[in-house]
Amino acid sequence: MAASGTCLAPPRPFVPSDPEAAREYADFIRQDFDLYIRDIQSYFLCLEAERARAFEEAREVSEEYGRFLAVTGD
């Protein structure tokens, strides 16, 4: 199993299907959307950082494999 960073997607904001409940909890729902937007941006940054880390690791492993093949004569 490969070691990697952990990027967790934020939960989607809940919007009640009942219009009256949506109006009653509008302030909380807006806050949930604001938090989601902030957190999804952090999630995207995390994914990009993990992608860059994985590409670098793959490059290093390819080089190590090339050296291994040279040593073993394969």
Backbone as CSV, one residue per row, in Angstrom:
resi,resn,N_x,N_y,N_z,CA_x,CA_y,CA_z,C_x,C_y,C_z
1,MET,0.842,-1.178,0.000,0.000,0.000,0.000,0.889,1.244,0.000
2,ALA,0.585,2.180,-0.844,1.388,3.392,-0.949,1.018,4.374,0.151
3,ALA,2.033,5.036,0.685,1.785,6.090,1.665,1.382,7.346,0.911
4,SER,0.423,8.055,1.435,0.002,9.281,0.768,-0.640,10.218,1.783
5,GLY,-0.813,11.453,1.354,-1.521,12.418,2.181,-2.998,12.082,2.222
6,THR,-3.678,12.622,3.183,-5.106,12.374,3.296,-5.865,13.653,3.011
7,CYS,-6.622,13.639,1.958,-7.457,14.773,1.591,-8.909,14.324,1.745
8,LEU,-9.623,14.957,2.635,-11.012,14.583,2.875,-11.943,15.660,2.332
9,ALA,-12.844,15.234,1.474,-13.817,16.166,0.920,-14.798,16.593,2.008
10,PRO,-15.172,17.856,2.012,-16.144,18.308,3.013,-17.538,17.782,2.676
11,PRO,-18.367,17.640,3.691,-19.743,17.202,3.419,-20.527,18.310,2.715
12,ARG,-21.439,17.883,1.869,-22.301,18.856,1.179,-23.226,19.526,2.185
13,PRO,-23.503,20.795,1.974,-24.458,21.473,2.859,-25.857,20.865,2.688
14,PHE,-26.577,20.808,3.777,-27.945,20.299,3.738,-28.906,21.452,3.574
15,VAL,-29.828,21.300,2.644,-30.886,22.281,2.458,-32.205,21.523,2.608
16,PRO,-33.010,21.890,3.583,-34.276,21.189,3.768,-35.187,21.368,2.561
17,SER,-35.948,20.339,2.264,-36.873,20.426,1.130,-38.104,21.266,1.481
18,ASP,-38.355,21.433,2.743,-39.480,22.236,3.200,-39.090,23.719,3.157
19,PRO,-39.753,24.513,2.310,-39.399,25.937,2.200,-39.483,26.694,3.526
20,GLU,-40.435,26.329,4.358,-40.568,27.013,5.650,-39.347,26.734,6.535
21,ALA,-38.902,25.493,6.561,-37.705,25.139,7.337,-36.481,25.839,6.758
22,ALA,-36.399,25.924,5.431,-35.262,26.607,4.799,-35.221,28.070,5.222
23,ARG,-36.375,28.715,5.255,-36.417,30.121,5.692,-36.066,30.240,7.168
24,GLU,-36.574,29.318,7.964,-36.331,29.376,9.403,-34.853,29.206,9.746
25,TYR,-34.175,28.367,8.999,-32.768,28.078,9.278,-31.824,28.707,8.244
26,ALA,-32.285,29.734,7.568,-31.519,30.352,6.480,-30.125,30.790,6.920
27,ASP,-29.999,31.378,8.086,-28.683,31.840,8.548,-27.721,30.669,8.716
28,PHE,-28.195,29.581,9.312,-27.343,28.398,9.489,-26.974,27.769,8.148
29,ILE,-27.931,27.748,7.242,-27.684,27.157,5.920,-26.654,27.991,5.158
30,ARG,-26.773,29.311,5.231,-25.771,30.182,4.588,-24.379,29.919,5.162
31,GLN,-24.299,29.785,6.481,-23.012,29.492,7.117,-22.451,28.158,6.623
32,ASP,-23.324,27.166,6.489,-22.874,25.866,5.981,-22.316,25.983,4.568
33,PHE,-22.981,26.767,3.727,-22.482,26.964,2.361,-21.152,27.709,2.370
34,ASP,-21.032,28.739,3.205,-19.760,29.471,3.302,-18.632,28.539,3.744
35,LEU,-18.903,27.711,4.751,-17.896,26.753,5.219,-17.549,25.744,4.131
36,TYR,-18.556,25.280,3.423,-18.314,24.314,2.346,-17.402,24.920,1.279
37,ILE,-17.703,26.121,0.869,-16.896,26.770,-0.180,-15.456,26.950,0.293
38,ARG,-15.278,27.371,1.541,-13.920,27.496,2.089,-13.227,26.143,2.132
39,ASP,-13.929,25.135,2.641,-13.324,23.819,2.811,-13.065,23.106,1.488
40,ILE,-13.917,23.314,0.484,-13.690,22.647,-0.806,-12.458,23.249,-1.478
41,GLN,-12.209,24.536,-1.253,-10.993,25.147,-1.804,-9.755,24.529,-1.140
42,SER,-9.807,24.330,0.154,-8.698,23.667,0.853,-8.532,22.234,0.362
43,TYR,-9.631,21.564,0.113,-9.605,20.192,-0.402,-8.914,20.141,-1.762
44,PHE,-9.257,21.075,-2.650,-8.612,21.117,-3.965,-7.107,21.359,-3.836
45,LEU,-6.713,22.247,-2.920,-5.283,22.494,-2.697,-4.590,21.235,-2.184
46,CYS,-5.257,20.519,-1.294,-4.704,19.273,-0.766,-4.525,18.248,-1.887
47,LEU,-5.538,18.108,-2.744,-5.440,17.164,-3.854,-4.283,17.521,-4.793
48,GLU,-4.121,18.792,-5.063,-3.031,19.228,-5.937,-1.676,18.943,-5.304
49,ALA,-1.556,19.193,-4.011,-0.297,18.898,-3.317,-0.014,17.402,-3.319
50,GLU,-1.029,16.587,-3.111,-0.852,15.135,-3.126,-0.488,14.650,-4.526
51,ARG,-1.086,15.238,-5.526,-0.758,14.887,-6.917,0.715,15.191,-7.204
52,ALA,1.174,16.366,-6.792,2.570,16.748,-7.013,3.503,15.808,-6.249
53,ARG,3.151,15.458,-5.022,3.968,14.545,-4.229,4.043,13.169,-4.889
54,ALA,2.908,12.681,-5.381,2.874,11.363,-6.018,3.693,11.350,-7.309
55,PHE,3.624,12.413,-8.105,4.428,12.478,-9.322,5.918,12.464,-8.995
56,GLU,6.318,13.214,-7.966,7.725,13.242,-7.564,8.159,11.863,-7.075
57,GLU,7.318,11.226,-6.278,7.644,9.880,-5.809,7.788,8.906,-6.975
58,ALA,6.891,8.990,-7.938,6.955,8.105,-9.106,8.237,8.340,-9.902
59,ARG,8.650,9.604,-10.022,9.898,9.914,-10.728,11.080,9.293,-9.996
60,GLU,11.111,9.447,-8.665,12.204,8.881,-7.867,12.223,7.360,-7.958
61,VAL,11.069,6.734,-7.892,10.998,5.270,-7.981,11.475,4.799,-9.352
62,SER,11.117,5.513,-10.405,11.582,5.150,-11.750,13.106,5.205,-11.837
63,GLU,13.680,6.240,-11.246,15.142,6.349,-11.235,15.769,5.209,-10.432
64,GLU,15.194,4.899,-9.273,15.699,3.791,-8.454,15.615,2.474,-9.208
65,TYR,14.531,2.272,-9.932,14.363,1.041,-10.702,15.410,0.963,-11.806
66,GLY,15.680,2.083,-12.447,16.721,2.104,-13.471,18.080,1.725,-12.890
67,ARG,18.409,2.245,-11.710,19.670,1.891,-11.052,19.678,0.411,-10.667
68,PHE,18.546,-0.104,-10.191,18.434,-1.508,-9.840,18.681,-2.379,-11.062
69,LEU,18.070,-2.037,-12.181,18.266,-2.819,-13.401,19.716,-2.781,-13.853
70,ALA,20.352,-1.639,-13.698,21.764,-1.526,-14.082,22.634,-2.423,-13.211
71,VAL,22.347,-2.489,-11.922,23.124,-3.310,-10.987,22.915,-4.802,-11.246
72,THR,21.689,-5.185,-11.541,21.369,-6.602,-11.729,21.622,-7.092,-13.147
73,GLY,21.889,-6.162,-14.041,22.146,-6.536,-15.437,20.899,-6.901,-16.207
74,ASP,19.755,-6.541,-15.717,18.493,-6.832,-16.440,18.222,-5.830,-17.526
